[in-house]
Amino acid sequence: MDFKPIQKLNVTRTLSTGESAHVGVLAQNHQGVFFQYDSDYLNQFANLSPFLMEETTVLQSAPSEPHMGLHGLFADSLPDGWGLLLQDRVFRQHNILPSQITAMDRLAFIGSGGMGALSFDPVYEYKKPTTETFDLEMLGLEAQAIFDGQTQEVLGALVAAGSSGGARPKAQLFFSSDSSDQCRTKQCRTKQCRTEPQEGDEVWLVKFTSQNLQLGHEEGLCEAVYLQLAEMAGLQPPEWQLLKAPDKSGADYWLALKRFDWTNNTSTNKPGRLHMHSACGLLDADFRTPSLDYVDLIKASRQLCKSPAVGQLQFCRAIFNLFACNQDDHSKNWAFLQEDNGQWQVAPFYDVTFSPHPFNQHATAYDGFGRQPPLKTIQKLATHAGFSNWKQAKQQIQKIVEVISNFTNIAEEYGIHKKTITLMRQELDKRRQENAELF
């Protein structure tokens, strides 16, 4: 077919009430991508990306890097590895080479299915939304098979559910709220799910497993342990639960996380959304390289959210990552939510799990140190975070270290294999020993 890249997209924001607001227009030509705010939008709402975009109706050009030629504001709607893989397979089915596809085309493909509150129109016909009901187990097994390179039998369903970020096989799925088990226990919700919402549905991100992942089929269990530790430390992780996986998947459980950018509005009976902006998009900090520092993250968080408490929360999360060996702490794993009135808050502490780097280096640095930051560096970080004195910050560090010391007991409760626990415990002990001067 004669494929022509998209030239213009209308950008719409879904408000927390479920109502829509026209944000502006994206356009591209041989010179690049440009965006123009709608004047009516600016008369009612605040800037969606206050650090890098002007709150004006002037034409604003996108940088060539690091967001595939897009503004960071809109690049946040793009998927990462898994979603891109699914998109490319669909494009090939229509005899379109991925090299012909622009970032604007990918936004047109996503439509309203991305993270956050933004949607893009027109939507490419290649992705046809469906309200068809699927069996969760079947969908998970097919996702696992595609990830392992074996099949694409339900590609259409996975594409409709695969616009979320990250490299792991996953799906954004809708479940009836009255058929779900809301508590965080090892209880499986209904087997039936949809890739498009119906009235009263809840939206969850289900992470599947693979023998090719770092922790194999225990990936979800290990992340669940970390989420529980993060909750114990007061770091505000997202709502989550474990879903019983079919025996032939190789996993005992799949991890499901409730989307925190969706809201339920009882007055309108429409699903609402909060605008979500990652540190990657907000600061043009490329998530593929070590481009972010906790000093900058904490400063940006305090400035954006206008709250010293937010700086202290981000400091504590940074300390948790240090001692928990969550070294894949790149700029897309930090995000902010904007309410309809323009007020910002930090997003829940997501993608928090055991992820050691081969050279023991964090993706986000501690004032220039990728590993084993000196005491003076962490004291400086605490000052930026808004702690009144070092004693106050040190108490938080001691609390986090104590919480992480519960790892083995909790991992055993979740049924993680002893070999996996031993390997993880060895790394956690190393992180504790090399950073002992901090507590």
Protein Blocks (a to p, Z undefined) as FASTA:
>chain_A
ZZdddfbdcdddddfkopacdfbdcdddfkbccddddfklmmmmccfblmlpccdfbdcd
ddfbfgeopafklmmmpccfklmmmmmmmmmmnopafklpcfklmmmmnmmmpgcjbdcd
dddfklccdfbdcdfklmmmmmmmmmnopacflmmmmmmmmmbgcjbdcddddddfklcc
fbdcdbdddfbdcfbdcehiacdddddddfkbmnlmmlmmmmmmmmmmmmmnonopaddd
dddddfklopabdcddddfkbccdfklopacddddddfklmnopafkbcfbcfklmmmmm
mmmnopaklmmmmmmmmmmmmmnopaklcfklgccdddfkopacddddehiacdddfklp
afbdgehiaghpafklmmmmmmmnopabfklmmmmmmmmmmmmmmmmmmmmmnopafklm
mmmmmmmmmmmmmmmmmZZ
